[in-house]
Amino acid sequence: MISPLFDDRNHQKFHIAIVGGQEARDVARMNIEGSGFEIQLYSIIYEQKLAEIGGHFGPVHTIDFSPDGFAFATGSEDGYVHYHQLPPEYFTKKFE
């Protein structure tokens, strides 16, 4: 999902949030670390990972930014919806 701040004059961010993950049963059987249930924030221009946000125990199936781009929500196979508010530093830091 592309950030709605893509064309914002004050806080322009060329960022995308990526979600997904492997089946929870496969993680349990294989006993491996790095389940892939994290939300990843990437720079579209520089093609680099900016952040990795955990919290779900199951593949993340849905994500949506708030209209102002200051927060987003995720929904997962674990049955939970998580609300993520971006920290103030996100809007003042230059990602280069």
C-alpha positions, 0 to 999 in steps of 0.5 A: 500500500502506497502512503497517502503522503506520496503527494503531500506538500508538507510531509511528502514520503515516497514510501510503501508498506508491504505485508504478508507472511507464511502460514502459521502452521508452517512456522510452528512445524519448522520452529524457525525464526523470522515468521514473515508476519512483520509489516515492512516500510520501504522507500520507493525511490531508494528501494531500501527497507526503512522499518520493520514492525511486528506484532501479529502472529499470522499472515497479515492480509490487509493494511490501510493508511489513515487518510492523513497518512499519520497512522495505519491499521493491519488485519491478520489471520491471528484474528486481530486488527492492530492500529499503528501510529507513526512516530513524530520523527517519521515526519521530520527525518529525511530518508536518503 
